[in-house]
Every structure is written in structure tokens, then in C-alpha cells.
Amino acid sequence: MTTKNALVTGGAGFIGSHVTDALLAEGWSVTVLDDLSSGKRDQVPAAATFVHADIRSPEAAATVRDGRFDLLCHLAAQIDVRKSVSDPSYDADVNICGALNLVEAVRQSGRATRVVFASTGGAVYGDFVEPPNVETYPKDPESPYGIAKFAVELYLAYYARVHGLDYVALRFANVFGPRQDPHGEAGVVAIFCQRILDGAPLTVFGDGGQTRDYVYVGDVARAHVLAAGLAPIPAGRVDDRAFNLGTARETSVTELAAALMRAAGTDVPLQHAPPRAGEQRRSVVSIAKAHSGLGWMPQVSLDDGLARTFAWFRDR
């Protein structure tokens, strides 16, 4: 068999490095494109080719256009909801214009490249629908980050209808696991792990009753492999090619803190801070479509995932 070629943008980052590992394990030849603004060079496996470039750059476009890729997994992004609220223009520049730079390069390449886009199930639906969120629910994001992610999905649907682009959008819930950075753009699990190790209080914004759907990074990486092999989906409405990835389980921040302290075998105090702008109150996704359409279900429970994640932080 001819080895298939994949490009993973953001492949030096938290989720992208796990996607790279999963593709390599399935026999793909993988190139990682990352500007290392948040990713780490040592998270790129030796078996992968590395290209240091910004997704908005001519170099990134040339890599896509000339690389003869069968698959483009686009995970590189500005991922901080707070940053998107404070600087929506920058968020749109990276998350919308960067994606368009790559998609245009796919079109110009003339190749039938499958694009797998890392969208968001945690931020795209907003607070005006009753969870669990189904792919066809109305979209009314609470943050510029969520707006930008859905805007890219709309562009991809346009490219599918007009230019024949072959794509799949994976709408992640709150992804956690090893390699997540506990600083800067971090998720709450990584932050809590580091603070428990430091013996510091866990900061809970608001009353702690806000809920999220926490999905383990290894399960998300496996979904990318399945999406890479999915039969082409006819061009149609934007939701036709979208799949939520989560657990369909709603966990409050307070419950998460308690579960993580159980995994760590220790207790630290909780301290409350004012709610943060742009954050949803409740977020949990339906995964019925991913089960029926991708053959995907999460395999790692929240407690097991938290134990693995804390062990990684402890041993690091």
C-alpha cells in the first residue's frame, strides 16, 4: 500500500501532538506545521516532519499547496476564550483568516485532500438551547472564539458546495489530558493539576455550578483517525459534516475539583472569584451522531482520564 500523507497544523500543541501520534500509529506519513507560539517542539515525534510556520503565512499556504497531502487536520488556533473577548480582531485573524489561508491552498492544489477541522462543541451553541447540544441546534456563541470557529465551518460548507472540498468538522467538548499546558491558554484540568501539586487553592470562577463535558484527549485523537477514513459526505448544510465529540456527561466545576482531588489523593481549598465574561453556564453535547456516523464513542471515563492526567503532571 502507498503510504498516505497527512499535515497536522498545531501538531506541536496539546491535542495536535496526540493526533500526530495516532496517525503515525496507523501508518500515516505525518508533517507537523506549528509556529510554536504555544506548542512545544519536543512534543513533535521524531517520525514526523516539522515545518515552523504561522498558519496565516505564505509559507504555510505553500506547504499545503505543494505538499501532496491526502489529509489536513487543522488544529492550530487561538484557543483562549478570554483572549477572544479582549481582542476579537486578533482571534478572527488567526482562527478565520488562518483557516482560509490553508483552505484556499487546498483548493489551489487541485488535490482531493480531506480536511478535518477542529471546531468547538463547547462554545458554538451558546446558552439559548437546552443541553445536551445536538449538531443541528441553532448556533449563538457567547464568545468571539465560538463565533470564529463556526464562521470557519460556514466557509468550509461553502467550499464543499462550490469547490468540492471534502471536509469533516469535529466539534470538541472540553478536552483534557497529558501535555495540556497549565499556564496561559490552559484548560481547567491542567490548571487544577498544577495547583494541587503546588499545594495551592483551586480558583473557581462564579459559584462553581457551571458545567462542561470533559472528554479525554486520546479519545479525540482517535476520532481524527476515524474521520480521515470516513466515506465522503455529500455537500449540503453546514451541520451535515459536523460531529460532536464529548461524553454526553455534564460535570460542574465544583464536581470536577472534587474528582481531581480524589485522583490526586489529597485536598486543597477552593477559592471563588467573579464570573468571567464570555463563558457559558452549561455545556454538554450529544454524541449520538458521532457514534452512528463515525463509529466513535469515548473509551476513557472521566475518573480514569483525570487519574492519567494527574499522574502525567506528577511525574513530569
Secondary structure, 3 states (H helix, E strand, C coil): CCCCEEEEECCCCHHHHHHHHHHHHCCCEEEEEECCCCCCHHHCCCCCEEEECCCCCHHHHHHHHHCCCCEEEECCCCCCHHHHHHCHHHHHHHHHHHHHHHHHHHHHHCCCCEEEEEEECCCCCCCCCCCCECCCCCCCCCCHHHHHHHHHHHHHHHHHHHHCCEEEEEEECEEECCCCCCCCCCCHHHHHHHHHHHCCCEEEECCCCCEECEEEHHHHHHHHHHHHCCCCCCCCCHHHHEEEECCCCCEEHHHHHHHHHHHHCCCCCEEEECCCCCCCCCCCECCHHHHHHHCCCCCCCHHHHHHHHHHHHHHC
